Amino acid sequence: MIETPTLLSWGTEDPVLVPEILEGPEQWVPNLTLRLIPGVGHWVQQEAPEVVNAMLGAWLRGEVVPEGTRSKAGERAFQ
């Protein structure tokens, strides 16, 4: 059991750790903030650094962590 508040950012196109394995993580990490980043693979911090940095900054400030999304033009944006 992980009691520490935890932020987990996960790429929906990860070929190694597919998002389907994320079922039920809250049973092991009750204070979990999970954010999926569409169109990003295994190395989220390298593939979408501005998205990950915005998420991490918000989480560290105690703010609502934005969802990672991509616009139609392929640019990253937030909801």
CNS distance restraints for C-alpha pairs under 8 A (distance, minus, plus):
assign (resid   1 and name CA) (resid  27 and name CA) 7.92 0.50 0.50
assign (resid   1 and name CA) (resid  28 and name CA) 4.78 0.50 0.50
assign (resid   1 and name CA) (resid  29 and name CA) 6.12 0.50 0.50
assign (resid   2 and name CA) (resid  28 and name CA) 6.13 0.50 0.50
assign (resid   2 and name CA) (resid  29 and name CA) 4.98 0.50 0.50
assign (resid   2 and name CA) (resid  30 and name CA) 7.44 0.50 0.50
assign (resid   3 and name CA) (resid  29 and name CA) 6.37 0.50 0.50
assign (resid   3 and name CA) (resid  30 and name CA) 6.83 0.50 0.50
assign (resid   3 and name CA) (resid  31 and name CA) 6.81 0.50 0.50
assign (resid   4 and name CA) (resid  29 and name CA) 7.85 0.50 0.50
assign (resid   4 and name CA) (resid  31 and name CA) 6.86 0.50 0.50
assign (resid   5 and name CA) (resid  31 and name CA) 4.92 0.50 0.50
assign (resid   5 and name CA) (resid  32 and name CA) 6.09 0.50 0.50
assign (resid   5 and name CA) (resid  33 and name CA) 7.89 0.50 0.50
assign (resid   6 and name CA) (resid  29 and name CA) 7.53 0.50 0.50
assign (resid   6 and name CA) (resid  31 and name CA) 6.33 0.50 0.50
assign (resid   6 and name CA) (resid  32 and name CA) 4.95 0.50 0.50
assign (resid   6 and name CA) (resid  33 and name CA) 6.14 0.50 0.50
assign (resid   7 and name CA) (resid  32 and name CA) 6.06 0.50 0.50
assign (resid   7 and name CA) (resid  33 and name CA) 4.80 0.50 0.50
assign (resid   7 and name CA) (resid  34 and name CA) 6.06 0.50 0.50
assign (resid   7 and name CA) (resid  35 and name CA) 7.83 0.50 0.50
assign (resid   7 and name CA) (resid  56 and name CA) 7.64 0.50 0.50
assign (resid   7 and name CA) (resid  59 and name CA) 7.29 0.50 0.50
assign (resid   8 and name CA) (resid  32 and name CA) 7.34 0.50 0.50
assign (resid   8 and name CA) (resid  33 and name CA) 6.18 0.50 0.50
assign (resid   8 and name CA) (resid  34 and name CA) 4.85 0.50 0.50
assign (resid   8 and name CA) (resid  35 and name CA) 6.23 0.50 0.50
assign (resid   9 and name CA) (resid  34 and name CA) 6.05 0.50 0.50
assign (resid   9 and name CA) (resid  35 and name CA) 4.85 0.50 0.50
assign (resid   9 and name CA) (resid  36 and name CA) 5.79 0.50 0.50
assign (resid   9 and name CA) (resid  37 and name CA) 7.00 0.50 0.50
assign (resid   9 and name CA) (resid  44 and name CA) 7.37 0.50 0.50
assign (resid   9 and name CA) (resid  52 and name CA) 7.25 0.50 0.50
assign (resid  10 and name CA) (resid  14 and name CA) 7.77 0.50 0.50
assign (resid  10 and name CA) (resid  19 and name CA) 7.43 0.50 0.50
assign (resid  10 and name CA) (resid  34 and name CA) 7.72 0.50 0.50
assign (resid  10 and name CA) (resid  35 and name CA) 6.31 0.50 0.50
assign (resid  10 and name CA) (resid  36 and name CA) 4.80 0.50 0.50
assign (resid  10 and name CA) (resid  37 and name CA) 5.92 0.50 0.50
assign (resid  10 and name CA) (resid  42 and name CA) 7.55 0.50 0.50
assign (resid  10 and name CA) (resid  44 and name CA) 6.80 0.50 0.50
assign (resid  11 and name CA) (resid  19 and name CA) 7.66 0.50 0.50
assign (resid  11 and name CA) (resid  36 and name CA) 5.75 0.50 0.50
assign (resid  11 and name CA) (resid  37 and name CA) 4.78 0.50 0.50
assign (resid  11 and name CA) (resid  38 and name CA) 6.10 0.50 0.50
assign (resid  11 and name CA) (resid  39 and name CA) 6.80 0.50 0.50
assign (resid  11 and name CA) (resid  40 and name CA) 4.56 0.50 0.50
assign (resid  11 and name CA) (resid  41 and name CA) 4.83 0.50 0.50
assign (resid  11 and name CA) (resid  42 and name CA) 6.02 0.50 0.50
assign (resid  11 and name CA) (resid  43 and name CA) 7.70 0.50 0.50
assign (resid  11 and name CA) (resid  44 and name CA) 5.99 0.50 0.50
assign (resid  12 and name CA) (resid  18 and name CA) 7.16 0.50 0.50
assign (resid  12 and name CA) (resid  19 and name CA) 6.03 0.50 0.50
assign (resid  12 and name CA) (resid  36 and name CA) 6.20 0.50 0.50
assign (resid  12 and name CA) (resid  37 and name CA) 5.89 0.50 0.50
assign (resid  12 and name CA) (resid  38 and name CA) 5.06 0.50 0.50
assign (resid  12 and name CA) (resid  39 and name CA) 6.01 0.50 0.50
assign (resid  12 and name CA) (resid  40 and name CA) 5.95 0.50 0.50
assign (resid  12 and name CA) (resid  41 and name CA) 6.45 0.50 0.50
assign (resid  13 and name CA) (resid  18 and name CA) 7.29 0.50 0.50
assign (resid  13 and name CA) (resid  38 and name CA) 7.02 0.50 0.50
assign (resid  13 and name CA) (resid  39 and name CA) 5.61 0.50 0.50
assign (resid  13 and name CA) (resid  40 and name CA) 5.31 0.50 0.50
assign (resid  13 and name CA) (resid  41 and name CA) 4.49 0.50 0.50
assign (resid  13 and name CA) (resid  42 and name CA) 7.31 0.50 0.50
assign (resid  14 and name CA) (resid  18 and name CA) 5.47 0.50 0.50
assign (resid  14 and name CA) (resid  19 and name CA) 7.39 0.50 0.50
assign (resid  14 and name CA) (resid  40 and name CA) 6.85 0.50 0.50
assign (resid  14 and name CA) (resid  41 and name CA) 3.95 0.50 0.50
assign (resid  14 and name CA) (resid  42 and name CA) 4.52 0.50 0.50
assign (resid  15 and name CA) (resid  41 and name CA) 6.80 0.50 0.50
assign (resid  15 and name CA) (resid  42 and name CA) 6.90 0.50 0.50
assign (resid  16 and name CA) (resid  42 and name CA) 6.82 0.50 0.50
assign (resid  17 and name CA) (resid  21 and name CA) 7.21 0.50 0.50
assign (resid  17 and name CA) (resid  42 and name CA) 7.27 0.50 0.50
assign (resid  24 and name CA) (resid  28 and name CA) 7.94 0.50 0.50
assign (resid  25 and name CA) (resid  29 and name CA) 5.99 0.50 0.50
assign (resid  25 and name CA) (resid  30 and name CA) 7.88 0.50 0.50
assign (resid  25 and name CA) (resid  32 and name CA) 7.98 0.50 0.50
assign (resid  26 and name CA) (resid  30 and name CA) 4.64 0.50 0.50
assign (resid  26 and name CA) (resid  31 and name CA) 7.25 0.50 0.50
assign (resid  26 and name CA) (resid  32 and name CA) 6.40 0.50 0.50
assign (resid  33 and name CA) (resid  65 and name CA) 7.96 0.50 0.50
assign (resid  35 and name CA) (resid  66 and name CA) 7.96 0.50 0.50
assign (resid  35 and name CA) (resid  67 and name CA) 6.01 0.50 0.50
assign (resid  35 and name CA) (resid  68 and name CA) 7.00 0.50 0.50
assign (resid  36 and name CA) (resid  67 and name CA) 7.11 0.50 0.50
assign (resid  36 and name CA) (resid  68 and name CA) 6.49 0.50 0.50
assign (resid  37 and name CA) (resid  44 and name CA) 7.77 0.50 0.50
assign (resid  37 and name CA) (resid  67 and name CA) 7.36 0.50 0.50
assign (resid  37 and name CA) (resid  68 and name CA) 4.76 0.50 0.50
assign (resid  37 and name CA) (resid  69 and name CA) 6.20 0.50 0.50
assign (resid  38 and name CA) (resid  68 and name CA) 6.83 0.50 0.50
assign (resid  38 and name CA) (resid  69 and name CA) 5.92 0.50 0.50
assign (resid  38 and name CA) (resid  70 and name CA) 6.89 0.50 0.50
assign (resid  39 and name CA) (resid  70 and name CA) 7.60 0.50 0.50
assign (resid  40 and name CA) (resid  44 and name CA) 6.18 0.50 0.50
assign (resid  40 and name CA) (resid  47 and name CA) 6.42 0.50 0.50
assign (resid  40 and name CA) (resid  48 and name CA) 7.17 0.50 0.50
assign (resid  41 and name CA) (resid  47 and name CA) 7.37 0.50 0.50
assign (resid  43 and name CA) (resid  47 and name CA) 6.03 0.50 0.50
assign (resid  44 and name CA) (resid  48 and name CA) 5.55 0.50 0.50
assign (resid  44 and name CA) (resid  49 and name CA) 7.03 0.50 0.50
assign (resid  44 and name CA) (resid  52 and name CA) 7.05 0.50 0.50
assign (resid  45 and name CA) (resid  49 and name CA) 4.73 0.50 0.50
assign (resid  45 and name CA) (resid  52 and name CA) 5.84 0.50 0.50
assign (resid  45 and name CA) (resid  53 and name CA) 7.89 0.50 0.50
assign (resid  48 and name CA) (resid  52 and name CA) 6.29 0.50 0.50
assign (resid  48 and name CA) (resid  76 and name CA) 7.77 0.50 0.50
assign (resid  49 and name CA) (resid  53 and name CA) 5.86 0.50 0.50
assign (resid  50 and name CA) (resid  54 and name CA) 6.07 0.50 0.50
assign (resid  51 and name CA) (resid  55 and name CA) 6.25 0.50 0.50
assign (resid  51 and name CA) (resid  68 and name CA) 6.20 0.50 0.50
assign (resid  51 and name CA) (resid  76 and name CA) 7.05 0.50 0.50
assign (resid  51 and name CA) (resid  77 and name CA) 7.57 0.50 0.50
assign (resid  51 and name CA) (resid  78 and name CA) 7.85 0.50 0.50
assign (resid  52 and name CA) (resid  56 and name CA) 6.04 0.50 0.50
assign (resid  53 and name CA) (resid  57 and name CA) 5.90 0.50 0.50
assign (resid  54 and name CA) (resid  58 and name CA) 6.15 0.50 0.50
assign (resid  54 and name CA) (resid  65 and name CA) 7.95 0.50 0.50
assign (resid  54 and name CA) (resid  66 and name CA) 7.60 0.50 0.50
assign (resid  55 and name CA) (resid  59 and name CA) 6.13 0.50 0.50
assign (resid  55 and name CA) (resid  65 and name CA) 5.27 0.50 0.50
assign (resid  55 and name CA) (resid  66 and name CA) 5.96 0.50 0.50
assign (resid  55 and name CA) (resid  67 and name CA) 7.84 0.50 0.50
assign (resid  56 and name CA) (resid  60 and name CA) 6.06 0.50 0.50
assign (resid  56 and name CA) (resid  65 and name CA) 7.64 0.50 0.50
assign (resid  57 and name CA) (resid  61 and name CA) 6.21 0.50 0.50
assign (resid  58 and name CA) (resid  62 and name CA) 6.20 0.50 0.50
assign (resid  58 and name CA) (resid  63 and name CA) 4.91 0.50 0.50
assign (resid  58 and name CA) (resid  64 and name CA) 6.33 0.50 0.50
assign (resid  58 and name CA) (resid  65 and name CA) 5.38 0.50 0.50
assign (resid  58 and name CA) (resid  66 and name CA) 7.71 0.50 0.50
assign (resid  59 and name CA) (resid  63 and name CA) 5.71 0.50 0.50
assign (resid  59 and name CA) (resid  64 and name CA) 6.80 0.50 0.50
assign (resid  59 and name CA) (resid  65 and name CA) 5.65 0.50 0.50
assign (resid  66 and name CA) (resid  78 and name CA) 6.05 0.50 0.50
assign (resid  66 and name CA) (resid  79 and name CA) 6.21 0.50 0.50
assign (resid  67 and name CA) (resid  78 and name CA) 5.88 0.50 0.50
assign (resid  67 and name CA) (resid  79 and name CA) 5.73 0.50 0.50
assign (resid  68 and name CA) (resid  76 and name CA) 7.44 0.50 0.50
assign (resid  68 and name CA) (resid  77 and name CA) 6.73 0.50 0.50
assign (resid  68 and name CA) (resid  78 and name CA) 5.46 0.50 0.50
assign (resid  68 and name CA) (resid  79 and name CA) 7.17 0.50 0.50
assign (resid  69 and name CA) (resid  76 and name CA) 5.94 0.50 0.50
assign (resid  69 and name CA) (resid  77 and name CA) 5.47 0.50 0.50
assign (resid  69 and name CA) (resid  78 and name CA) 5.61 0.50 0.50
assign (resid  69 and name CA) (resid  79 and name CA) 7.00 0.50 0.50
assign (resid  70 and name CA) (resid  74 and name CA) 5.61 0.50 0.50
assign (resid  70 and name CA) (resid  75 and name CA) 5.56 0.50 0.50
assign (resid  70 and name CA) (resid  76 and name CA) 4.32 0.50 0.50
assign (resid  70 and name CA) (resid  77 and name CA) 5.54 0.50 0.50
assign (resid  70 and name CA) (resid  78 and name CA) 7.75 0.50 0.50
assign (resid  71 and name CA) (resid  75 and name CA) 5.32 0.50 0.50
assign (resid  71 and name CA) (resid  76 and name CA) 5.97 0.50 0.50
assign (resid  71 and name CA) (resid  77 and name CA) 6.27 0.50 0.50
